[in-house]
Amino acid sequence: MLLNSEKNNYILFHLAQHWETQKEISDLFCFEQSEDIKVNSHKNRIIFPLSKDDTIEPIYINVLEREVPIFFPVFRDKNEPFYLDSFGNLIFTHDYLKSSFYILSGFQEINSNDRDFVGRYKYDNSIQKKYDCVTIPIVNYYFEVILQGLELFCATHGMQFKRKRFFDNFGFLLSHDVDQISFWHWRETAYKLKQIIGLAPLIYSKKITIKLFFKGLLKLINPFDKSDPWWNFDEIIKLENDLKIKSAYYFLRKEDKTKDSLYKFNNKKIKSLIKTLIEQEYEVNLHGTIKSAENINSMLKQVNIFKKEFGKQPIGIRQHFLRFFHPQTFLLQEKVGLKYDTTLAFAEHDGYRNGYCYPFKPYDFENERTINIWEIPLIMMEVSMLNYRKLNFSEIKKSVFLHIEEVKKFGGIFSMLWHNSRLSEYENMGITGFYETLLKGIIEQEPICLTGENLIENFCK
């Protein structure tokens, strides 16, 4: 893959989120295949070497006191990430543009047919897993190298250069996917029976599962007990109001009988909840069904029913189960008029699926164009930590604050998803107290708290 002008412009568009672009500087950019570079034919130019090599054999360079893999190195004999030659040229020693494009655009995913049980691209197949870099926003580091090089060039030639950041500190986007609202639903109770007799895998011990099964039966036959650990929105809202957080809620309509939610958008409790959230200025948007990730009719149906029931056009979406096909799902979302998606994360591991802690636009590989929708990368989902990585509370807290330290370096966004159905003491003893403590710790870091809608409307131009 040799970057053409469209792919180059795609990366430069995102690089422009980090500096006040000046035409007098960008006009000096030269993009040349490494073997064609003749530095003595240039004077006072900024030279980006282009790698034709598709084999990934990274080298490591030190950026902001961290060793960062460069996936498409060019001048392996050069120790520095860039240098100024005697003709006044700034020469980058590696193809940072191609390395950035490979990760940011999701290029590594497009030809992968090895998917998991719901059709997701596997973390185990990713370059982030192979080179142990999922926990750093690697594209931000590549951009940092370019920015440092431009600063040196401008200082040498007496030109002004000004950086910019989304946030002086960092942004915090908290969200909730409302997948399930009834822990004591007959289907949940029946599933526990299947677990007990060995027809479904156990999540908890058999002893706990048996206890929950019989408690579920008692709940189902008692018409006066309406309490449910998954209908916990009053507690969630109160905590967020106390901490002055306005989070985003994504609602999932029942379409697939076994994989989507068990409620529909005309459910009275759901409609009342959404009215309350809107009145209190929380974000309400769409959680795309399993089918909608690859079916335009399903995607359009979810949007239209949402609009009909709630009186507003959804502008944001997260796909259920993080099920996503790159770039097909983006094209469906664009077609139905959505403004942003916030699905892209690895289900199995927190971190940076696309290596970036800023909103970005996806790429249409077939038509060589930037897709007109924003992606707000999801950095941490509690399911990844609790279920896949099986971390304890202390380990989760440590991981969260390591992510925040990375995001702070670049003034980016820490986006965290916590399902309402993962705040149940029946399933994770102590989880509600831990969640409250975790949120308080994040707020003590003094982020700008915002929703996806706020971010897109006020920062993404």
N, C-alpha and C positions, 0 to 999 in steps of 0.2 A: 504494500500500500504506500504509494507516493502521494503526499498531500497535494491536491490541486488547489486552485485559487479559492474555490468555494469552501473547502475544508480549512484552509489557512485563515480565511476571513471569519469562519465560525469560531476559531480559537481566539483570534484578535478581538472579536466582539466581546468575548468573556474577559479577556485580559483588560479591556477598557473599563471593566467594573472596578479596576484597581488604580487607574491613573487618569489624570485629566488629559485626554488625548489631544495632542497638538499636531496639526498637519505638517508643520515644519520638521517635526521629528519622524512621524510615520512615513513621510515621503522619502526618508533616507533608508527605509527597510529594503533589504535585498534578500531574496529567497533563491538559493542556488544549491544544486546537488553538490555534495562534498567534493567529488573529483573535479568539478568544474570551477571551483573557487580559485581565482587568481588574485590574491590580495593586492598585488601591485597595480592591478587594473582599476582599483577602487581607491577613493580618497574620501575620508570623512563619511563613511557609510556604516550602516548597522546590518551585519550579515548573519542571517539565519541559515545554517547548513541543513540541507534536506537529505534524510537517509532513505535509500532505496531498499534497505535490508528489512525483511519481514520476520527474520529470526530474532527472538527476544533473548539477548544475552546482556543483561544489565551490568553497568558498573555503578559504584556508589560514590556520591559526593556529599560533602558536609554543607548543609543549609540550615541556618538558624540553630546550630549546635545539634543537628540530627543527621544521621546517615540516611540518605534518600536514594533509592534505586532509580537510575535513568534507563528506561527500557530501550531506547534507540540511541546509543552513544555513537559518536562520529569519529572524533579524534581521540583515540584511546591513549595516546601517548601524552596527552595534555592533562595535567593535574588540576588546573584551574577551570571553573565552569565557563569562563569567558576571559577575553583579554583585549587590550588595545595594541594594535600594531604600530609600526613607525609611520604609517600613512594616515594615522588618525582614525582607522576603522575599528569599530567594535565587532569582534568576532565571537560568536557563541560556539563552544566546543562540542556541543551535542544537539541532537534534534529534540529540543524541548517542545516544539509545536506538535510533532507527531506523537511524542510520548503523552502529551496532554490530550490530544484528540482520541487516542486509543482508549483511554480511561473515561474521559468525560462524555464522549458520545455513546458509550456502551458498545463500541465496535467488537469487543471480545465476545459479546453475547449473540451476535446476529446469526452466526452459523452453527450455534451449539444446539444439538438435538438431544443431548443428555439432560433431561429435566427430572424434577422430583415428582412426587405423587399428585401434586396439583398443577404441574406444568411450569414450575419456577426454575429459573437459571440457578444452578447450584453454586454455593460458596466454594465447595470443594474443587470446582473446576476453574475458579477465578485466578487471575494473576495476583490478586491481593493475597489469596491464601498461599500461593506458591512462593511468593517473596515476602510474606509476613508484613504486609503494609496496609492492612485494612483499617487500622486504628489511626492512620494519619491522612489528612486531606492532601494527597500527594500532588494534585494539580495546583493547589494553592502554593505548594513548595516550588513547583516548576515556574509558576508565575513570579514568585519571589526572586528566583534567579534572574529572570528576564528584567524585572524591575530594577534590581541591583545593577545589572549591566547598563540599562538605560540611564540610571542616575549617574554612573561613572562617566558615560559618554557625554551627557549634558554638562556635567561639572567641568570636564576637560575642554569642551568647546564653548563654554560660556552661555549655555542655553538653560532656560528654566525647565524644571521638571517638578511636577506636583503629584504626589500620591493621593488616593482617596480610599475610604473604607465605608462599608455599610454602617458600622457601629464603632464608636470609640472603644467600647468594651466588647460586648457581644449581644446578640439577640437570642431570646428564649421563646421557642414556640412549643407549647404544650398542647397535645391533642388526645382525643378519646375516640376510638372506633366502637360504636354501639352495635356489637354483633348479637349479643344475647341479653335478654332482660329478665329471664325467669329461671333461676337455679332449680326451682321445684317443679318445673314443667314435667308433664308425664313422660315426654320423650327423654329428658335427662335422667329421670328415675329408671326408665326401661333400659337405658344404656348402661346404667350402673349394674343392673341385673346381668346384662351380657358380660360385663367385666368380671362379676363374681363367679360366673359359671365357665369363664375362660373363652368366651366368644369375642371378646374385645380386650385390648391391652389395658392393664391397670395403670392409672396415673398416680394413685396413692396406694397405700398398703391395702390388702384385702380386708383387714379389720376396719379401717376407716371407711372403705367403700361400702361394706355391709351396713355400718352405722348410718351413713348418708342415705342408703337405699331405704331403710325402714323409716328414717325421719322424713324422707320424701313421700312415702306412702301416707304417713300421718298428715302431712301438709295437704296432700291432694284430697283427702276425705274430710278435711276440716274447712268448711266454707267461711269461717269467721277469721281465720288467720291469713291475712293478706301480706304479711311481711316476707321479704325476699332479699337475700344478700346481693343479688345482682341488680335490684332496683334501688340503687344507692346514690341517686343523682342529687338529692337534697344535701347529703354529706359532702359530695364532691364540690358542688357549687359553693357551699358555705366556706369550705377550706380555701377555695380559690378566691372568693370575695375577701376573706380575711387577709390573704397574701397579696391582694390586688393583681391577680392574674386573670386574664381573659383568654380562655382556651378555645380550641376548635373541636366541634363534635361532628363526626361523620356517621350518617345513618344508613343502615343496610336493609333494603327491602327484601322480603321473602320472594325468591324466584325458584332456585333449586331447592327441592324438598329436604335435602340432607346437608347441603354445604353452605347455604345462606342462612339468614336469620329466621326466626319463627314468628316474626311480626310483619305486618304490612303498614304502609304509610298512613292508611286511614284508621289505624288503631287509636282509640281515644286517648289512652295514656301517652302514647308517643306524640300525638298532636298537641296535647296539653304541655308536655315537656318541652317541645320545640318552641311553643309560644312563650314559655317562661324564659328559655335561653335567649331568644331574640329580644325580649323585653329587657333583659339584663345585659344586652350587648355582647353576648357570646357569639361565636361563629357557628353557623349551622350549614353543613354542606353534605355532599353525597359520598357514601361508601359503595363503590361499584360492586355489583354481584359477580360471582364466579364467571358466569357466562359473558358478562359485558366486556371482559378483558380482550375478547377476540370476536365479538359479534356486534355489528353496528345496530341491528334492530333491538337487541337487548339494551345497549348503551343508551339509545334514543328513548326507549321506553322508560328506563329509570329516570332520566332527566325530565321527561314530560310528566310523569306521575308525581315526581317531587315538586315540580312547579305547580301542578294542579292542586295538590294537597296542602302545600305550605305557602303558596302565593309568592314565591320568589324563584328566580332562575338560579340554580346552583352554579357557582363559578369555580369551585374547587372539588377535588375528588381524591380519595385514596381507594385503590382496588383491594377487595377482600382477599385475605390470605397473602397479600402482597403479590398476587398473581399478575404477571406482566409479560408482554411479548414486545421485544424491542425491534423496530419502532412502531409496530402495528397498533399497539394500544394507544400510544400517543396520537396517532393519526385518527383513531376513532374519537378520542376525547376532543381533538381539535375540530373535528367535523360537527360535533354537537354543540359547540360553542363554549366549552369549558375554558377557563383562563389559566388554571394551574392544576398540577397533579402533585401528590406528595406520597408516592408509593415506594420510590426506589431506595431499597435497603436490602441487605441479605437477611433472609429469615433466620438463618442459622447463627449469625454473628453481627453484633453491633459494629458500627463504623461507617465507612464511606464506600458505598458500592460504585460511585462514579468519581470518587477521589476529590470531592469539592464541598466546601462548607458555605457556599453561596447558592442562591437560586440560579438555575441555568436553563437554557433552551435546548431541547433535544434536536437530533439530526436525522433527516430523512435520507437514508443512504441510496435509495433507488432513484430519487429525483434530485439528489445533490442540493438540498436546501435546508435551511433552518426551519423547524416546525414552530408554528405560532402558538406556543403554549409554554408556560414556565414549569419547571420542576423544582420543588422545594425538597431537597434531599432529607430523608429520614435517617437520623443518626443512631437513635436508640429506641428499641421496642422492648417492653418488659418481657414478652414471650421469648425473645431471643436469649435473654439472660437467665430467666427462670426455667424455661422448658428445654431449650436446646443446649445452652452452655452449663446449665444447672449450677449457677452461682448462688452463693449465700448472700444475705443482705449486705454484709461488709464488702464483699467482692463487687457487688453491683454498685455500691456507692463509690468505691475506688475507680471503677471504670467510667462512671458518669463524670467524675471530676477530672479525670485524665482527658476525656473528650472536650470538656469545657476549656481546659488549658490550651488544647490545640486550637480550638475555635477562637479563643481570645487573641492568639497571635495575629490573626488575619481580620479581626472585626467581623467575624461571620456569624452563622446561626447554629445554635444547638437545638435541634428538633427532637422532641421526645414523645413517644406514643405510650399511653397507659390505658388499657381497656378497663371499662367499668367492671367487667366480669373477672378481672384479675385483682380485685380489691376485696376479696371474700376471705374472712377469717376461717371459714369452713375448709378452704383449700390450702391457704398459706397462713398459718398462725403468726400473728404479729405484723402482717402485711400493711394494715391501715396505719399503724403507728410509724412503720418504716417509711411509707410513702409520704406522710406528713413531714417527717424529719428531713427526708430527701428534698422535698420541695422548698422547705425553709432554708436548707443549705444552699440550694441553687439561687434563691432570691437574695441571700446574703452576699452573693457574688456581684450583685447590682447589675443584672442584665436589663436590656429593654425587652419587656414582655409584650408579645404581639401575636396576632393570629395570622393565618395564611392570607386572608383577605387584606388585612392591614399591610402585610409585607408586599404583596403584589401591587396594591393600589398606590402605596407611598414610596416604594424603593425601586421597583422594577420598571424601568422605562425603556 
